[in-house]
Amino acid sequence: MSAHPPRLNVGPLLVQIENTPGIDRLRSLDGALGSADSELTEAILEQAADFCAGEIAPINPIADKQGCRVIDGRVVVPEPYRQAWDSYVALGWPTLDLPEEVGGQGLPLFLSSTVQQLLDGSCAAFAMLPVLLRSAARLIFAHGSEEMQAEWLPRLVSGEWAATICISESDAGSDVARARTSAIPNEDGSWSVSGEKMWISFGDHDLCPRIGHCVVARTEGGLSLFLVPNTLDDGSPNAVFVRRIEKKLGLHGSPTCQLGLEGAKGWLIGDEGRGLSQLFVMIVNMRLCVGAQGLGLAASAVQTAHDYAAERRQGGPPGAPPVTIDNHPDVQRMLLDMTAKLEVLRGLGLLLGVHADLAMHDRDKEYRKQSSALVAFLLPIYKTLAGGAGFELASEATQVLGGAGYTDEWPLEQALRDGRIATIFEGTTGMQALDLLHRRLWQDQSAGLDIFLKMAREDLAMHDSTSADVALDCCELLDQAAARLAAMRAETAAAEAGATAFLELAGLAALGWIAARLTAAEGSGEAENSLRAAGKWYLRDLVARCAALDVQISANAACADLFRQITPGNGNKLA
């Protein structure tokens, strides 16, 4: 058995893709999106699995131990990164879903996100760099000037240059509107940007000579977006300084930087005062990638647990040779639990990715609108549940390995550390729950929820099975809970206390639909058999779990009163 993440089996992923609602509609479109048929999809995923296992997985423990350093004001990344990055960009992996107009391959977002899972499962720290590159490229393509696009897009697509996203400040994390970084116009059309930004992934590194920082800053017109390069056109340094690298629990190979901008020269992206709305062009991609990170780590952990359990011998009948531990019912239960959670979450990610593609490219305007609403509803759910799966399933896998899993001889302890961040960055679980409540339930008047319920119910009604009935019961519980919360808009605090339980309930209902579809998967191969078993296991107690969350949504309304009792004289002080 290997001490680094194993080569992942893509067989179940391929079956899942063919089982995803909307995949046939997506493939009917003209151009590169339509060319991503089953044969091409399989070839890309198999190549990605081979590349990740051969070149990326071996650097994972090295990067974790070496970490990143600041030398003479610049960040130096782990030694193996150079060769890995050169190979990654040479093979065209960053370009999969980027538009053909800028040198990308124009393939579907769902496919790029699935490849990202494989990369994350091999080395999650390294895998963060291309996410930033692709996100910035999409932002500049959507809102940058022609000059900015001409200068930056070819070099981002080629991997010659890199990019960051600079939003957070010490007093403005999730509350972006409080950002204090400012920008004032210069006579030459540029801007001078000053302030402090933190939590900047790959905020500096020595893999690319030029890094474009996409910075949120305040102007007279409101919050705006700026491209602030670390070096100017003549090669001289811009006034962007690395204050420090954060010392983190995990992702040691990904430098999380605090940056200072001291009148740094930048150029406006898009329209002044519309920075926050323009950022949304990146939101789907970024949150899909957080989910991919969680699922990549989860898949690696689950595979490690299965491999270990199939070889480790303990127990069995007295007087007989010990048996492999996957013969023990409780170990079988744990392996079933992990596999089922992984597969239904993968299915949800594929559903989200396919409809994100349809929201952008479908010929029917009304269908694009419906897919967009569905994506908006599912995105905070997927980001939270799939993002959390890396830590959750790595923890369960550690239990399978016992004491061995707790040591650094196995990849699980690193996966635990690396995976914990996924429910924090790009919006904590609580923030995702509030987004679902305030924007998707109240502001959008449940538009995305209604589309989800309609799609799920119509699809499940076509399957006359116990599995479909279970999933339908979960949808009904979700519908009832949503109606109660929709009526609580005037009771904001009580509703917000139940928001996380509502997000989890919505997630279980969505995953129930996926699980029911898995139980009906056609074919007799190992992958199909595995998926059917995973779906059945996931559904076995799902109604009870949904019912418990439904109770929590209402019961949590007592939170404020009880909180005051455990914090006498200090409770609920907003100022």
C-alpha positions in Angstrom: 0.0 0.0 0.0 1.1 3.5 -0.8 1.8 6.2 1.7 0.5 8.9 -0.7 -3.0 9.3 -2.2 -3.9 6.4 -4.5 -4.7 6.5 -8.2 -8.4 7.1 -8.1 -10.8 4.8 -10.0 -12.9 6.9 -12.4 -15.3 4.1 -13.3 -18.1 5.2 -11.0 -17.6 8.8 -12.0 -18.1 7.9 -15.7 -21.3 6.0 -14.9 -22.5 9.0 -12.8 -21.9 11.4 -15.6 -24.1 9.3 -18.0 -26.8 9.2 -15.2 -26.8 13.0 -14.7 -30.1 14.9 -15.5 -29.4 17.3 -18.4 -26.3 15.6 -19.8 -28.0 14.6 -23.0 -29.3 18.1 -23.5 -25.8 19.5 -22.9 -24.3 17.2 -25.5 -26.9 18.1 -28.1 -25.4 21.7 -28.2 -23.1 22.7 -31.0 -19.4 23.2 -30.6 -17.0 22.0 -28.0 -19.6 21.5 -25.3 -21.5 19.1 -27.5 -18.2 17.3 -28.4 -17.7 16.2 -24.8 -19.3 12.8 -25.4 -18.8 9.7 -23.3 -15.7 8.6 -25.2 -13.9 12.0 -24.9 -15.0 12.3 -21.3 -13.6 8.9 -20.4 -10.3 9.7 -22.2 -9.9 13.0 -20.4 -10.7 11.6 -16.9 -8.4 8.5 -17.4 -5.6 10.8 -18.5 -6.2 13.1 -15.6 -6.2 10.2 -13.1 -2.9 8.9 -14.6 -1.2 12.3 -14.5 -2.4 13.1 -11.0 -1.2 9.7 -9.6 2.1 9.8 -11.4 3.2 13.5 -11.1 1.0 15.2 -8.5 0.4 12.7 -5.7 4.1 12.1 -5.0 4.7 15.8 -4.3 1.9 16.0 -1.7 3.7 14.9 1.5 6.8 16.7 0.4 4.9 20.0 0.0 3.2 19.5 3.3 6.5 19.1 5.1 8.5 21.8 3.3 5.8 24.4 3.3 6.3 27.9 1.9 8.8 30.6 3.0 9.3 34.3 2.5 12.8 35.1 1.2 13.7 38.7 0.4 10.1 39.7 0.2 9.0 36.9 -2.2 7.3 33.6 -1.4 9.2 30.5 -2.2 7.0 27.4 -2.8 8.0 23.7 -2.2 10.7 22.5 -4.5 8.7 19.9 -6.5 6.1 22.5 -7.5 8.2 23.8 -10.4 8.3 20.6 -12.4 4.7 19.8 -11.5 3.4 23.2 -12.6 5.4 23.1 -15.9 3.9 19.7 -16.6 0.4 20.7 -15.7 0.3 23.7 -18.0 2.2 22.0 -20.8 -0.5 19.3 -21.0 -3.2 22.0 -21.2 -5.1 21.1 -18.0 -5.7 24.8 -17.0 -7.5 25.5 -20.3 -10.3 22.8 -20.3 -13.3 25.0 -19.6 -11.9 28.4 -20.6 -13.5 30.0 -23.7 -12.0 29.0 -27.1 -11.8 32.8 -27.9 -9.0 33.2 -25.4 -7.1 30.0 -26.2 -9.1 27.6 -23.9 -10.6 24.3 -25.0 -14.2 25.4 -24.3 -15.2 22.1 -22.7 -18.0 21.9 -20.2 -17.6 23.3 -16.7 -18.8 20.0 -15.2 -15.9 18.2 -16.8 -13.3 20.7 -15.6 -14.7 20.5 -12.1 -14.5 16.7 -12.2 -10.8 16.9 -13.3 -10.3 19.3 -10.4 -11.5 16.6 -8.0 -8.8 14.3 -9.2 -6.2 17.0 -8.8 -7.4 17.9 -5.3 -7.4 14.2 -4.3 -3.7 14.1 -5.2 -2.4 17.4 -3.7 -5.1 19.9 -2.6 -2.5 22.6 -1.8 -1.1 22.6 -5.3 -4.6 22.3 -6.8 -5.6 25.7 -5.5 -3.3 27.6 -7.9 -5.1 26.8 -11.2 -8.5 27.6 -9.6 -7.4 31.2 -9.1 -6.0 31.4 -12.6 -9.2 30.2 -14.2 -11.4 32.4 -12.0 -9.4 35.5 -12.8 -9.4 34.6 -16.5 -13.2 34.4 -16.4 -13.4 37.7 -14.6 -11.2 39.5 -17.1 -12.9 37.9 -20.0 -16.3 39.1 -18.8 -15.5 42.6 -17.6 -11.9 43.6 -18.5 -11.1 46.1 -21.2 -9.9 45.0 -24.6 -6.4 46.1 -23.7 -6.5 44.1 -20.4 -7.9 41.0 -22.1 -5.2 41.2 -24.9 -2.4 41.5 -22.4 -3.5 39.1 -19.6 -5.7 36.4 -21.0 -3.2 34.6 -23.3 -0.7 34.6 -20.5 -3.1 33.3 -17.9 -4.4 30.6 -20.2 -0.8 29.5 -20.9 0.1 29.4 -17.2 2.9 32.0 -17.9 1.3 34.4 -15.5 -0.9 33.8 -12.4 -3.6 35.7 -10.5 -5.2 36.1 -7.1 -8.5 37.2 -5.7 -8.1 39.9 -2.9 -11.3 40.5 -1.1 -11.0 40.0 2.7 -9.6 42.4 5.2 -9.1 42.2 9.0 -12.5 43.9 9.6 -14.2 42.9 6.4 -14.3 39.1 5.8 -17.8 37.9 4.9 -19.0 41.5 5.5 -17.3 42.7 2.3 -19.2 46.1 2.3 -17.0 47.2 5.1 -13.8 47.0 3.1 -11.5 49.9 3.7 -8.9 49.4 0.9 -9.2 52.5 -1.3 -8.4 53.6 -4.9 -7.9 57.0 -6.3 -7.6 57.8 -10.1 -4.4 58.8 -11.7 -4.0 61.2 -14.7 -2.8 58.4 -16.9 -6.0 56.3 -16.5 -4.6 54.0 -13.9 -5.5 54.0 -10.2 -3.5 54.1 -6.9 -4.7 51.4 -4.6 -3.9 51.4 -0.9 -4.9 49.0 1.9 -4.3 45.7 3.5 -5.7 42.4 2.2 -5.6 39.0 3.9 -6.4 35.3 3.4 -5.0 35.6 -0.1 -4.4 32.1 -1.5 -1.1 31.9 -3.5 -0.8 35.7 -2.8 2.8 35.4 -3.9 5.0 32.7 -5.3 8.0 32.0 -7.5 6.2 29.8 -10.1 5.2 32.7 -12.4 7.1 36.0 -12.9 4.0 38.1 -12.9 0.9 37.9 -10.7 -2.3 39.9 -11.3 -4.1 40.7 -8.0 -7.9 41.2 -8.5 -8.5 43.6 -5.7 -11.8 44.9 -4.2 -11.3 48.6 -3.3 -13.5 51.5 -2.4 -13.8 54.5 -4.8 -16.1 57.6 -4.8 -18.4 55.5 -6.9 -18.5 52.6 -4.4 -16.8 49.2 -4.2 -14.9 48.5 -7.4 -12.6 45.9 -8.9 -9.0 46.5 -9.9 -6.2 44.5 -11.5 -3.1 45.2 -9.6 0.0 43.4 -10.9 3.0 42.6 -8.7 5.3 44.1 -11.4 4.7 46.9 -13.8 5.1 46.7 -17.6 8.7 47.7 -17.5 9.5 44.8 -15.0 9.9 47.1 -12.0 8.1 46.0 -8.8 4.7 47.5 -8.0 3.9 48.7 -4.5 2.5 45.3 -3.4 4.2 43.8 -0.4 4.0 40.4 1.3 3.4 41.1 5.0 3.4 37.5 6.1 2.4 33.9 5.3 -0.3 32.6 7.6 0.7 29.6 9.7 -2.2 27.2 9.1 -3.6 23.8 10.3 -3.3 22.4 6.8 -2.6 23.2 3.1 1.0 24.0 4.0 2.0 23.9 0.4 -0.4 26.8 -0.4 0.9 30.2 0.7 -2.0 32.1 2.3 -0.7 35.7 2.4 -1.4 39.0 3.9 -0.7 41.7 1.3 -0.1 45.4 1.7 -0.8 47.8 -1.1 0.9 51.2 -0.7 -0.3 53.3 -3.6 0.1 50.3 -5.9 -0.8 51.0 -9.5 -3.9 49.2 -10.7 -6.4 49.3 -13.6 -10.2 49.2 -13.2 -12.0 46.0 -14.1 -15.4 46.7 -15.5 -17.5 49.6 -14.1 -16.7 51.7 -11.1 -19.0 50.9 -8.2 -20.0 47.5 -9.5 -17.2 45.4 -8.1 -19.3 43.1 -5.9 -21.8 42.3 -8.7 -19.0 41.6 -11.1 -17.4 39.2 -8.7 -20.4 36.9 -9.2 -18.9 35.8 -12.5 -16.4 33.8 -10.5 -18.8 32.6 -7.7 -20.1 29.4 -9.5 -16.6 28.4 -10.5 -15.0 29.1 -7.1 -17.7 27.3 -5.1 -17.7 24.4 -7.5 -14.0 24.1 -6.9 -14.4 24.2 -3.1 -16.8 21.2 -3.5 -14.3 19.5 -5.8 -11.6 20.0 -3.2 -13.8 18.3 -0.6 -14.7 15.5 -2.9 -11.2 15.0 -4.1 -9.9 14.6 -0.6 -12.9 12.4 0.3 -12.4 10.1 -2.7 -8.7 9.7 -1.8 -9.6 8.9 1.9 -12.3 6.4 0.9 -10.0 4.6 -1.5 -7.2 4.5 1.1 -9.7 3.0 3.7 -10.9 0.3 1.2 -7.4 -0.6 0.2 -6.2 -0.8 3.8 -9.2 -2.9 5.0 -8.7 -5.3 2.1 -5.1 -6.1 3.3 -5.0 -5.5 7.1 -5.7 -8.8 9.0 -7.2 -8.9 12.5 -9.6 -11.1 14.3 -11.7 -13.9 13.0 -12.6 -17.4 14.3 -10.3 -18.7 17.1 -7.7 -21.2 15.8 -8.0 -19.9 12.2 -5.7 -17.4 10.5 -6.8 -13.8 11.0 -9.1 -12.3 8.4 -8.9 -9.0 6.5 -10.8 -6.4 8.5 -13.3 -5.8 5.7 -14.8 -9.0 6.8 -16.0 -7.4 10.1 -19.6 -6.0 9.9 -18.7 -2.7 11.6 -15.9 -2.0 9.2 -18.2 -2.9 6.3 -20.7 -0.4 7.8 -18.1 2.4 7.9 -16.9 1.6 4.3 -20.5 1.6 3.1 -21.2 4.9 4.8 -18.2 6.6 3.3 -18.8 5.2 -0.2 -22.5 6.2 -0.2 -21.8 9.8 1.0 -19.1 10.2 -1.6 -21.1 8.9 -4.5 -24.3 10.9 -3.8 -22.3 14.1 -3.3 -20.4 13.4 -6.6 -23.8 13.1 -8.3 -25.0 16.4 -6.8 -21.8 18.1 -8.1 -22.4 16.7 -11.6 -26.0 17.9 -11.6 -24.9 21.4 -10.5 -22.0 21.5 -13.1 -24.2 20.3 -16.0 -26.9 22.9 -15.2 -24.2 25.6 -14.8 -23.2 24.8 -18.3 -26.8 24.8 -19.5 -27.4 28.2 -17.7 -24.7 29.7 -19.9 -25.1 27.9 -23.2 -28.6 26.4 -23.7 -30.4 27.7 -26.8 -33.7 28.2 -25.0 -33.7 31.4 -23.0 -36.4 30.1 -20.5 -34.4 26.9 -19.9 -31.2 29.0 -19.3 -33.2 31.0 -16.7 -34.5 27.9 -15.0 -31.0 26.3 -14.9 -29.6 29.5 -13.5 -32.1 29.5 -10.7 -31.5 25.8 -9.9 -27.7 26.5 -9.8 -28.2 29.5 -7.5 -30.3 27.3 -5.1 -28.0 24.3 -5.1 -24.6 26.1 -5.0 -24.5 27.0 -1.2 -25.7 23.4 -0.5 -23.1 21.8 -2.6 -20.3 24.0 -1.4 -21.1 23.3 2.2 -21.8 19.5 2.0 -19.2 18.5 -0.6 -16.7 20.9 0.8 -17.1 19.3 4.2 -16.8 15.8 2.9 -13.0 15.9 2.7 -12.6 16.4 6.5 -15.6 14.3 7.4 -14.7 11.2 5.3 -11.0 11.5 6.1 -12.0 11.3 9.7 -14.1 8.2 9.1 -11.3 6.7 7.1 -8.9 7.3 9.9 -11.2 5.2 12.1 -10.9 2.3 9.7 -7.1 2.5 9.8 -7.0 2.8 13.6 -3.7 4.0 15.0 -2.0 3.7 11.6 -4.3 6.4 10.3 -3.3 8.8 13.0 0.4 8.7 11.9 2.0 10.6 9.0 2.9 7.3 7.4 -0.5 7.5 5.8 -2.2 10.3 3.9 -5.2 10.6 6.1 -3.9 12.9 8.9 -2.8 15.3 6.2 -6.2 15.0 4.5 -7.9 15.8 7.8 -5.8 19.0 8.2 -6.1 20.0 4.5 -9.8 19.4 4.4 -10.9 21.4 7.4 -10.7 24.7 5.6 -13.3 23.9 2.9 -16.3 24.7 5.1 -14.7 28.0 6.0 -13.3 29.7 2.9 -15.6 31.0 0.1 -18.2 31.5 2.9 -18.6 29.6 6.1 -21.4 27.1 6.6 -23.4 29.7 8.5 -22.9 32.2 5.7 -24.0 29.7 3.1 -27.1 28.9 5.2 -28.0 32.6 5.5 -27.5 33.1 1.7 -29.9 30.2 1.1 -32.5 31.7 3.5 -32.2 35.4 2.7 -31.5 35.4 -1.0 -32.9 32.1 -2.4 -35.9 31.6 -0.1 -37.0 35.2 0.7 -35.5 37.4 -2.0 -36.0 35.0 -4.9 -39.3 33.8 -3.5 -38.2 30.2 -3.6 -37.7 30.3 -7.4 -34.7 27.9 -7.4 -36.3 25.6 -4.8 -39.5 25.4 -6.8 -37.6 24.4 -9.9 -35.6 21.8 -8.0 -38.7 20.3 -6.4 -40.5 20.2 -9.8 -37.5 18.5 -11.5 -37.0 16.0 -8.7 -40.7 15.1 -8.3 -41.2 14.6 -12.1 -38.1 12.5 -12.4 -38.9 10.4 -9.3 -42.4 9.8 -10.4 -41.0 8.0 -13.4 -39.5 5.4 -11.1 -42.0 3.1 -9.4 -39.7 2.0 -6.5 -39.3 2.2 -2.8 -36.2 4.3 -3.3 -38.2 6.9 -5.3 -40.8 7.0 -2.6 -38.2 7.7 0.1 -36.8 10.5 -2.0 -40.2 12.0 -2.6 -41.0 11.9 1.2 -37.8 13.9 1.8 -38.8 16.4 -0.9 -42.2 16.8 0.9 -40.5 17.5 4.2 -38.3 20.1 2.5 -41.3 21.8 0.9 -43.1 22.0 4.2 -40.1 23.4 6.0 -39.5 26.0 3.3 -43.1 27.2 3.5 -42.7 27.7 7.3 -39.5 29.7 6.9 -40.9 31.7 4.1 -43.7 32.8 6.5 -41.1 33.8 9.1 -39.6 36.7 7.3 -40.7 39.1 10.0 -39.1 36.8 12.6 -35.6 37.1 11.2 -33.6 36.0 14.3 -35.8 32.8 14.8 -35.5 31.9 11.1 -31.8 32.5 11.0 -31.3 30.2 13.9 -32.8 27.4 11.8 -31.0 28.3 8.6 -28.2 25.8 8.9 -30.6 23.0 9.6 -32.7 24.1 6.6 -29.6 24.0 4.4 -28.8 20.5 5.6 -32.4 19.4 5.0 -32.3 20.8 1.5 -29.0 19.0 0.9 -30.4 15.6 2.1 -33.5 16.0 -0.1 -31.2 16.7 -3.1 -29.0 13.8 -2.2 -32.0 11.6 -1.8 -33.0 12.3 -5.4 -29.4 11.4 -6.5 -29.4 8.3 -4.4 -32.7 7.1 -5.9 -31.4 7.6 -9.4 -28.3 5.6 -8.4 -30.4 2.6 -7.3 -31.9 2.6 -10.8 -28.5 2.7 -12.6 -28.4 0.4 -15.6 -25.7 -2.1 -16.3 -24.1 -5.0 -14.5 -20.5 -3.9 -14.2 -18.6 -3.3 -11.0 -19.2 0.5 -11.1 -22.9 0.1 -11.6 -23.3 -2.5 -8.9 -21.3 -0.3 -6.5 -23.4 2.8 -7.2 -26.7 0.9 -6.8 -25.5 -0.4 -3.4 -24.3 3.1 -2.4 -27.7 4.6 -3.3 -29.7 2.0 -1.3 -27.5 2.4 1.7 -27.7 6.1 1.7 -31.5 6.0 1.5 -32.0 3.5 4.4 -32.6 6.1 7.1 -32.9 9.3 5.1 -36.5 10.1 6.0 -35.7 9.9 9.7 -32.7 12.2 9.2 -34.7 14.7 7.3 -37.5 14.6 9.9 -34.9 15.3 12.7 -33.6 18.4 10.8 -37.2 19.5 10.2 -37.7 19.5 13.9 -34.5 21.5 14.5 -35.5 24.3 12.1 -38.4 25.2 14.4 -36.8 24.2 17.7 -33.7 26.4 17.0 -36.0 29.5 17.4 -35.3 29.2 21.1 -31.6 29.9 20.5 -31.5 33.6 21.4 -33.3 33.1 24.7 -31.2 30.2 25.8 -28.0 31.8 24.6 -28.6 34.8 27.0 -29.0 32.3 29.9 -25.5 30.8 29.3 -23.9 34.3 28.8 -25.5 36.4 31.5 -24.8 40.1 30.9 -23.1 39.5 27.6 -25.6 38.0 25.3 -26.6 39.3 21.9 -24.6 42.5 22.0 -24.3 43.7 18.4 -22.1 46.8 19.2 
